[in-house]
Amino acid sequence: MDINFIYSGKDPRQTEALNFLQRYVAERGILANIVEADEEVSSPTVVINGRTLADKRTKPRSTRKSMYPSIKDIAEALEHELWSL
């Protein structure tokens, strides 16, 4: 499995999402190549085998700065990809 993760290391939530991704893959013994890119982004972008999970907002964030994709979204995408192989 090929996973690209673009995130901002300055945002602790995005760093937490990266840590989650790394733990998730390691704990389940998933054979994956994870490529990380630390850039100035407001939300992380995750590409799993060519499928992109990215922020699709057309308007600025509200005062509740929820992150997309969330850890739950990342886990669901990984599970979906695993069962699709």
Stockholm file with secondary structure:
# STOCKHOLM 1.0

chainA/1-85         MDINFIYSGKDPRQTEALNFLQRYVAERGILANIVEADEEVSSPTVVINGRTLADKRTKPRSTRKSMYPSIKDIAEALEHELWSL
#=GR chainA/1-85 SS CEEEEEECTTCHHHHHHHHHHHHHHHHTTCCCEEEEEECCCSSCEEEETTEEECCCCSSCCCSSCCCSSCHHHHHHHHHHHHHHC
#=GC SS_cons        CEEEEEECTTCHHHHHHHHHHHHHHHHTTCCCEEEEEECCCSSCEEEETTEEECCCCSSCCCSSCCCSSCHHHHHHHHHHHHHHC
//
